[in-house]
Every structure is written in C-alpha cells, then in structure tokens.
C-alpha cells in the first residue's frame, strides 16, 4: 500500500518593530494567520546578517514608530541582491510619515494590521517581477547614522531646540546612554537648534551662546526648496554666531531638508 505524505510548508515572516512588547503581540497575530513569525527591533548590520543567513518568506515593517528607520531597513533589503526579491509589506503609520516611504519604495505593499491577512497573502503569492532599488541605497554597514553625523556620543546629553517631530524619530537609535531633551541645560554636551529665519537667528543666538559653555552648538537652517522661507545662508549664520564669540566648522548637509554648521566657543 502506497502512502503519500504531504508536508505543509509554513512561510516564515520577519517583523520589524521597534517596541518589543507590542512586537510580541504582533508576532502572535502573524502566527494566528498561519505563519511562522519572529521580530527584530534593532537596526544595522546584525539585522542584515541575520536575514542573509536565513532569508524569510516576507518582511513586515511596522511604521507606527520610527518610520524612517523602517524605510532604511527596507532600503537595505533592496540594496543587497540576495534579499532584493523578498516581499516587503509596510503596516500602519501616520499618512504624512508613510508618504516619504511610499516615494522611496513605491512597489512595496502598504497595509494595516486590520487588513494584513489579505494583503500579506497577496504580497507573498505575487511578488513584483522587477523591484525598485532606490538610487540612495547603501549597505547598512556603510551608512552613517544621523546621530553619528551630529557627533552624538554615548552618554551625551542633547538639547533639541525647535526640531520638527520627525527629526526625533530620525535620530534613533541613539548611542548607549545618550539622552535627548527639549530645552537647554548647563549639563548639555550638544545643542541642536533649528533656526528658520534670519530674525529667529538674530534674536536667539545671544541666549544660545551664553548658555553653551563647553558644549557644541549645531545651528540648522532650511535648505533652499525645503518648503520654508529660505532667507538663511551659511554666511549669515556664521556672521551672527561669530558676533557672539563662536567659531564654526564648514557647512554640512544634515538631511534632505536641513543644512547646518557646528559651533563652539572660540579658543
């Protein structure tokens, strides 16, 4: 008597979610849909090494927290030939924060936890034949984090002054022991000040310089075409700062919207 044994292959899903307690709940949700699931809540090279060592059937990325970090994980997956074809499904997130992700990865699947059962099944059964590889895609090991670019070191105390909401998300993950505050303090090691106009610079620089002490001060202003007034220039920023006894480095591009100069008290 011939007996046929049919093995059911359970597809494995990797969840990217930055909050561990909530991630565990979401893993149970994926398991209830018939998948084998696990989660990761730390970005960077170890994440990619794990994916390369044991590629999942699909990757679900939750955008409700740190959406730009989630986007970067997806970009890393698309940058590597061995992970490029893995279906990516983004879930949840505020529309205005999901928009930049859609613009970077328009062929990914965008869903919600409510509708994930149907959308994930479609993504796994009909992956795109030719995926979009963003022009800015770089391996995670070569991409400098925003915190590193701003010189935020372990145990730093950072004053974030006038920052847009999404900038705090972009700073994650912070170095070990680093703390971010929304106001200046005598114990700060780095101040990051967003100045949107010449008037704001002129009115605020005296106070910033007086409170700076031995800390460093980033003065950030909107790049041309970034949707703001655009009347601030590197020369103007430097002139206002030098009048308060500060010396600055060369202007730097911080991200697509902001440029900046790092200042400290002149020796």
N, C-alpha and C positions, 0 to 999 in steps of 0.2 A: 504494500500500500504506500503510495507516494504522498508524503505530507509536505505541503508548501508553507514555508514560514515567511511572513511578510513583516519586515521591520518598519516601524513608523519613525521617520527621521524628524526629530523636533528641531525646528530652526532656533538658532541662538541669537538673542538680541543684546546688544550692549547699550546701556542707558548712560548718557552723560547728564549729570545733575549735580549742582554744587551744594545742595543741602542734604546731608546724609540721612537724617530721619525721614524726610519726605521722599528721598530716593528709594528707601526700602519699601515704602508704601507703593510707589510706582512699579517697582520690580514685581510685587505681588499682583498688581494689576496686569502686567505683561504675562505673568505665569498663568493667570486666570484665563487669558486668551489662547493658551496652548503653546506658549513659547518657553524656552529656557532663557533666563534673563539674569544679568548682573549689572552692577553700576560702577562708574568711576566718578570721583569728584575732585580730582587733581589733574590740571592740565600739564603739558610739557612732554619732554622726551620719554619718560616712563610709560605714559599713556600710549604713545605710538608704538613703543617696543612691544607692549602687551598685545596691541591689535595686530601687529605684524607676526607675532609668534603664534597667535591663534585667532585668525580673522573671523568675525561674527557674520551671521547672515545679513544683518542690518544694524544700523546705528540710529538710535532715537536720541535726540538732543533737546532737552527742555530749555526753553528760552525765557521762562518766568523769572529766572535770576541770572545775572551776568550774561546777557545775550551776546555781547561782543566776544566774550570768551568762548561761548558755544559756537559762534561763527568761525572763530580761529581754529577750533578743533576740526570743524568740517573742512576748512581750507587745507589743513594739514593732511586730512584723508585724501583730498583730491590731488594734492601735490605729489603724493607717492604712487607710483604705478601699481604697486601691489595692493593698494587699498582703494584705488580710484573708482572701481566698479561697485563698491559696497553701497547699497541703497541707504540714503540718509533721509530721515523724517524728523522735521522740527515740530515741536508741540508747544502750544500756548505762547505767552509773551504779549506785551502791550503792542498794539499795531505800529506805533511810531518807532518802537525799538526793533520790531521784526523787519521793518522796511529796509534798513541797510543790509540785513541778512539776505532778504529776497533779491536785492540788487546784485549782491555778490554771487549768490548761488541760485539762480532762477529756476533751475531744473530739479532742485530738491523738492520733496513733498512737505507741505505745510498743513498741519492738522491741529487738533485739540485733543485733550485726554478723553473728551466725550465721544469724539468720532474716530479715535485712533484704531479701533478694531478693523474697520473697513479700509481706512487709508493705509495702514501698515501692510495689510494683506496685498493691496494693490501695488504698493511700492516694491514688495518682495517678489511678486509674480511678474511685474512688468517694469523692470529697471530701465533707465534710459540707455539707449544704444550708444550714444556719444555724449559723455558728460562734459559739463563746463568746468574747465580748470582756470580759476582766477589768475589773471596776469601777475598779481602780487603774491601768489602762493609761494611760500618758502617752507622748508622743513622747520619744525618747531625748534630744533637744536640750533638753528642759525638766526631765529627771530629774537630781537632784543625786546624785552617786555617794556611797557610804558614806565613801570616803577623803576626799572634799571636805567632807562633813558633819563629820568629825572633825578637820578642819584639817591634814591631812597634805599637805605641800607638796613640790615637787621637792627631792631631796637630803635629805629628812628621815630621821632615824634613829628608828624607832618601837619601843618596848618593849611587847610584847603579853603581858600577865600574866594567867594563868588563863583564857584565852579558850577557848571551845568550838571544836572542829575546824572547823565550817562557817564560823566568823567570818572566818578567814583567807581562805577562798575568796571570801567576800563583799567583802573589801577590794580584790580585783583589779578592774580594772587599777590598780596604784599609779602615782602621778606619777613622771616620769622621775628616776632616781637615788635614789628612796626605798628604804629598807631596813627590813625588819621582823625583830626579834629576839624571843626568848622570855625574855629576862632584862634587868634594868636595867643601865645603864651610864652613866658620867659624861658621855658624849658624846650621849646621847639628847636629842631635841628634843620628843618627845611620848611620854608613857606612857599606856597604856590598861589599866586594872586592872578586872577583873571580880570584884566582891565579892558573894557570895551570901548572906551573913548578917550580922547585927549584930556577932556575935563576931569574924568574919573582918575586918570593918572596924576594930573597936577594936584588934585585935592587929596589923594590918598597916599602919595609917595612919602610925604613928611612923616606920617604916622608909621608907615611900614619900616622906613629906615631907622626911626627912633627905637622901635621895638625889636629890631633884627638881632642886635647883639652879635654873637659869634656864629649865628645861623646863616644859611644861604637863602636867597630870595629869588624864586623864579617869577618873572613878570611875563605873563602870557597875554597876547592880543589876537583878535580875529584875523585870519588871513584874508586877502582880497577875495571876494566872491564867496565868503563863508556865511553870507546872509546877515551880516551886521554892518555897522556904519563904515568900517574900512578907513577911518581917518587917522589911524595909528600906524606909525612907521618905526622901524628899528632905530633910526637916528633920533627920532623924537623920544622914544623910550629911554635910550641911552642918555640923552641930554638931561631929562628930568631926573634920572637916577644919579648921574654924576653930580648934579647940583646939590644932592643930599649926601655927598661923600662916598658914593658906592662905585665900585668898579665891576665891569661886566665882561663875560665871555663873548664869543661870536654868537650871532643869532642862530637859532636852531629850529627845525621843523619838529613840532611835538606830535601832531597827528594831522589828519586832513583838514581840520578846521582851525588849528591854533599854532602860532609860532611863539617863540619865547627867547628870553635872554636870562642867564643865570648871573645874579649879582651877589656881592659880599662887600663888607666894609673895606675900603682901600687900606692897604698896609701903611 
